[in-house]
Amino acid sequence: MAQLIKNKKKREVIKLVTEEQVAVALAQYTADLSEKYIKEKGCFNVVLSGGTLIHTMRVLAEVYKNAVDWSKWRVFWVDERVVPLDDCDSNYNLANEGFFKKVKKIPKQNIYPIHYSCSAHEVACDYESRLKTLVQNKVLPTSACGCFPKFDLMLLGIGPDGHIASLFPNRPQRYEKKHWVTSILDSPKPPPERITMTFPLIKCASNIAMVVTGKELADPVAKTLGGNCGCAPPPPIPCSELQMEAEGEVTWILDKGAASKL
Ligand SMILES: O=C(O)[C@H](O)[C@@H](O)[C@H](O)[C@H](O)COP(=O)(O)O
């Protein structure tokens, strides 16, 4: 049921039971948005995260394989580990093996993995520079303020500490306001060296799906969506801050475990 929250932005919370049902709901949600944006502007600009998201996209890749115009997709990453693209820790490698090789029809030139180098700072600057070029060439639209690229859909997970992308509660990168992409060398979630889109960029996406499964995530979900997590009101964890600041629509797709403290 869609709920209007105090800042008049739409927040929808889809509470399901099993991870399989989350995968089915994610597939329908993504296919619907793909059709909408391709009809409106001839392309669909999607941003992926890592973790279990790619496994949860299996229904989209397998069941909707012939129902989506993949040739109009452009794929980016909200964060990436600074490892070679064929490394088992690479989010690109995870998506390539678990999604692109199944779908097959996303043009290679429309997939934007990092340009790997051993310097996380260099990789972040390069990724930001490539996004800026896409904005200058009007391949990517910008947000209302004109300061950041506006993606059609971001598919995000959250960590038990409430992190999103590689923006962690107790790391300064979460407060970066100028850069579009930044780097982190001491990620509390291994591997330590990553790049990540920053909050101002993430929050201006037209649509954000928070794809959350597992009871170990019930606390950050409850802190964000207002449930009983039995704790004092802390400063907002990153996923809560995103829900409060998002300019577009945020849809939470939860299994029973993740929703168990709501
Ligand atoms: O590169 C990463 O590690 C991810 O982008 C990260 O932000 C992930 O989305 C969350 O940690 C949730 O991970 P799970 O889906 O595995 O719980």
The ligand as an ORCA input file, in Angstrom:
! r2SCAN-3c Opt
* xyz 0 1
  O      29.177     -3.594     -2.867
  C      28.428     -3.865     -1.937
  O      28.760     -4.563     -0.979
  C      26.996     -3.441     -1.996
  O      26.717     -2.477     -2.903
  C      26.414     -3.159     -0.657
  O      26.002     -1.847     -0.440
  C      25.224     -4.080     -0.538
  O      24.171     -3.597     -1.362
  C      24.734     -4.162      0.877
  O      25.839     -4.421      1.726
  C      23.717     -5.293      1.001
  O      24.372     -6.496      0.716
  P      23.527     -7.854      0.733
  O      22.488     -7.692     -0.328
  O      24.513     -8.934      0.399
  O      22.934     -7.960      2.104
*
